[in-house]
Structure formats: C-alpha cells, structure tokens
C-alpha cells in the first residue's frame, strides 16, 4: 500500500476495499502515462479503467495532478524499499557500492515500471529523457523541490543502513549528487530508450568521485 499522506489524498482509505481502489487508480494512472502521456491523462479514463465511479475518484483525489503526485510518492517509496532490501541482502564495498546499486535500481525502474519514464519522483517529463513540464518541480512537497526530497530520503537511508556519519555538509552533498545523477541519467535516456550504458557508467563514476570527498 502506498504511503501517500493525508496532504496528498483528500480522504485516507480506511477500509481494505478503499485501499484497493486507490491502488487500482494509481496503477491505471501509471499505464495511461505510458500510453498517452500526462497531457492525455484524464480523471474520467483513470476511473473507468480502474472500475470505480468518478465520484469515488474525487473522494480521494482533487484532480489529476494530485493523482500523479500520489504515484510519484509511491514510486519513491518503492525505489527506497528496493534499495534498502538489496543493501541489507548483498555484501557491498561500502558506500561506493551503494551508489552503484541505487543507480542500477533507478535504471531498472525506468526500464520496467509502468509510468516511471514519464513520472518518476514527481517531475513530469514530456519524454523519458525530458524536458520536464513547467510547474512540476515541487510535486512531492509544496515547499521543497523534488530532488531535495529524494536526496534527504537517500541520505537517511545511507546513515541508517551503512552507518555513514552525518555532518553539516552531508545534506548539501546529497542534493548535489542527486541533481548531477538526475541530469546525466536524463541524458542517458535521451540517447537510448533503455538508457545508454556508457552514460550510466559515467553517472556512477561522477557520483562516486564527488561523494568520496564527503564520505571518505
């Protein structure tokens, strides 16, 4: 179940049936993003394909932007869960291995997760490599840019699972690393539908080298 908060949903789904309806609407939203893009996405078609009355849709979501925001939050939770599961299960050579693992999981989701090529962690893309539609830089949090939210969640994960010692500059370093990775990975998916492997490798190299000054 998505961890969408009350700030995203108009009403929290208390019963299992309601939870399943919300998940179906998010699933159909993701599929439609692949089929018709954000501009072609309509609340009416999402409700029809999820087999819920349109009135039920508006019980939980105020509009399609709220629906897409909920999908982005679910995507971020899924990504972090996948990274955490692999970090806990696989022996890694410290934080540098975790960087490669995180980039690999992001690329895998780009290739396999419905809708992720259009909306990954909030920013709505006209195509998998961008550009982003104006006004979608703060989909995860009204006060913070999407990449700032992602960086904070990743930093918390690293601190908790790898025992990375936080300091005053670490939060800023993770924002810079996420911004840099985001830009290079967009370039990789502009160059090739599945992501250019050489550019993905360069992204890993760039992030590892930059973070080495902060993580040692």
ABEGO torsion letter per residue (X at the ends): XBABBAAABABBBABAAAAAAAAAAAAAAAAAAAAAEAAABBAAAAAAAAGBBAAAAAAABABAAAAAAAAAAAAAAAAAAAAAAAAAABBBBEAAAAAAAAAAAAAAAAAABBGAAABBAGBBBABAAOBBBBGAABAABAABBAAAAAAAAAAAAAAAAAGBBBBAAAAAAAAAAAAAAAAAAAAAAAABAAEBAAAAAAAAAAAAAAAAAAAX
